[in-house]
């Protein structure tokens, strides 16, 4: 059975271009240097599973012709990964939509977005999202709308957050530390998607040299880097990567067999 992965966004928290910036990447006319905040969409048998709702989610959904969702997986609570949540309303005009994450992430959403939370059975039509929350346990495999999903703990600085393995693809953004237990779940990957923020070291994200080193250790058939800041220019920095690695870009779509 085949499935696909669509990169809805590949940028860091500022988005690219950065407001007011005149650097070579931000002023580039190359569409691969235009980056919405990081998010991906998995599609299988006409069903869609989203990871994170970025501030550009409405624009991402329009660009991808997205009109149906089975659910949303959240990696963590930061604004660039959550704050497009209100635009899920169009996917809940007939029924509530399930969202998933760690206990800390779900508690944050329930506290800060109280108006979106509805029980699965208490759906009531209104011009707000109707979402029901589900806490996932790390390292346990779930069937979510036909997708095989395993949440994995990674560290965003000192903050434990979720990455996800879905079938033979791993999506690990916003991390600078992958624990040994998680590495055990990253074997035999067709694709690793991993943060590569910039050239300089950063206290909560892998820079590009650290990301390359970790990708070599994991040994996926292919690695694509995401959550990219404006310090990386697509053509120039892509050319310096090993043959099995590349910078992802918005609208890139990958196809796989289970």
N, C-alpha and C positions, 0 to 999 in steps of 0.2 A: 504494500500500500504506500502511495506517495504522499508527501506533505511538503509544505513550503514555508520559508521564513522571509518576511519582508521587513527591511530596516525602515521604520517610520521616521526615525531620527537617530543621529549619531554624534550629536554635539554635547559639550559639557553644559554646566548650569547657566552660563551666559547665553548660550546659543551662538551661532556663527552666521553672519558677522556680529561682532560685539557692538553694542550701541556706542557710537562716537569714535570707534577705532579706525585708523587709517593704515593698518599694517597690510602686508602683501596678501595674507590670507583673507582678511576681512574685505579688502577691495577687489579681490579676484573675481573674474567673470566666469571662472570654471564652476559649473553647478555642483561639482563634487566637493567644493569648499563651502557650500551653503548647508548649514547643519541645524536642523531643529534639535530640541533636547531629546535625549536617548530613550528610545522605545522600540519594541519589535512586535510583530504580529505573526503568529503561527496559524497556518490554514491547512485543513485536512477534510476531505469529503464535503467541501462547502461550509465547514464550520471554522470559526475563528476564535483564537485565544490570544488575548492581549497581555503584554507585560508593561505595566506602568501607564499612567495617564499624565502626560506632560502638559505644560502650559499651552503648547501648540496642538493639543490632541484634536481639536476640531479641524484644523488645517490638515493635519496628518490623515485623518479619516476621510476627508474630502479627496485628498490627493490619491489615496489608496482605493477609492470607491467602496469604502467599508459601509455596510448596511446591516450587519448582523454580528452579534457577539455571543459566545457561549459563557464567557466570564473574563475576569481581569485578575492577573497575578500582580502583586505589588512586591517590589524588592525592599523598599524602606520608606521612611516618612518624609524625606526632604522634598522641598517645594517643586523642584524640577522633575520629580517622579510621581507626584500626587496631584498637583494643583489644577490639572485639567479635568478633575473628577466630575464637575458639574455638567460637562458636555456628554456624559454617559446618559443623560436624560432621554435622548432620542432612541436609545436601545431599550428603554423600559416603558414604552407607551402601551404595551399589552401585558407585560409581566415583569416581575422584579428580576434583577440581574445579580448573579453571585459574584462576590469579590473575595480574594484570598490573600493571605499573608501571614507573617509571624504574629505571635500574640501582641508584641509591642506595636507593630504596625497597625493591626486591626484596632487596638485600643486607641491609638492616636486618631485614626479616621473616625471612630465612633464618638470621640470627644470633640473634635474640631469640625466635623462635618455632620452634625447631628441631624440636619434636615434631610440627608440622603438615605438614612438608615430605615429600612422597613423589614419586617419579618417576611419570610418566604410566602406565608399564607395571608398576610395582612396588606396585600397590594391595594392601593387606592390611587386612582388616576389624578394627577396634578402635574404642573409644569416644573417638576423637580425630578432628579434621579430617584429611582426606587431600587435600592441596593440591599442585599442581605449578606452579612459578613460570615466568613469561615476562617477559623484559625487552622493553619497547617503545622504539622510537626516536621522538624528537620530530619532528613534521611529516610523518611517514609514515602513510599510511592503511591500516588493517587491517580485514578482515572477521572479526568475533568473534561467532560464533553467529548470523550474519545481520545484525548491526549494523555499520554503517560508522563506524569509530572513528578519529579523528585526535588523538593526544596533542599538547598545545601547552604550551610553556614559559611559565610566569608566575612572578613572584617574591613570596615570602612573607618580607618583609624582605629579607635577603641570600640566602635559601635559594631556589634554583630548584626548583620543583615542577611537577606536571602539572595543567593543566586539560584538558578534553576537548571536542572537537566530535564529536557523534554525529548523523548526518544533518544537519539544519539547526538543531540546538540546541547551544548552547555552555554548558558548566558550568564556571564559574571561581570557586572559593571560596578563601578564605585568601590573598588577594593585595592588595598595594598598589602593584604595578608590572606592567603588561602591556607587554612589549617590542614594538617596531615590527614585527618579523617575525611575531609572533603576531597582531597586528592585521590583517595581510594575510589570515589564515585565518578572520577573523570577519566576513566580508562576507555579505550576503544571508541573514541568520539569521531564522528564524521566531521564535526565542526565545533570549534571552540570560539566563542565570542567573548572578548576580554577587553577591559578598559586599558587604554594607552593615552594618557592625558596630554603629555607634552614632553619636551626634552629634559627640562629641569626636574629634579626630584621634588616630590610633593608628599605631605604628611598623611594624606588619606587616599591617594590613588597611585597606582603604578604609573611611572613614566614609561616612555616607549622602550628604553633599554631593559628595564625591569620586566615589562610585559613580554618582550621577546624571550628573555631568559625563562620566565615561567611557562610560556607557550612551548618552548623546547622541552622543558621538563615534563609537561603534560603529554605532549606528543600526539595531538590530534592530527587527523589527515590534513585538515586545513584550519587556519586560525585567521579570524578577522577582528580587527581592533575597532573599538567604539569609545564613546564618551570623550571625544577629541576636542581639545581647545584650539585656539587660533595660532598657537605656536607651531602647529604642524600644518604644512601645506601639502595638499593631497599628492600631486604628481611628484614633487621633489622628495618627500619623505617616503612615499610608497616605493620609489625606485631603490631605496636602500634596504628594504626588508628582505628576509630570506624567501626562497621560492614558494614555500607553502604558507606564507603569511602576507597579509595586505591590510590596508586601511579600509574599513567599510565606508559606505557613503549612503546618504538618504536615497530611498527608492530601490536600493539594491535588493534583488530577490534571489534566494537560493532554493533549489529543489532537491529533495532527498527521497530515498526509499527506506522504509522501516527495516 
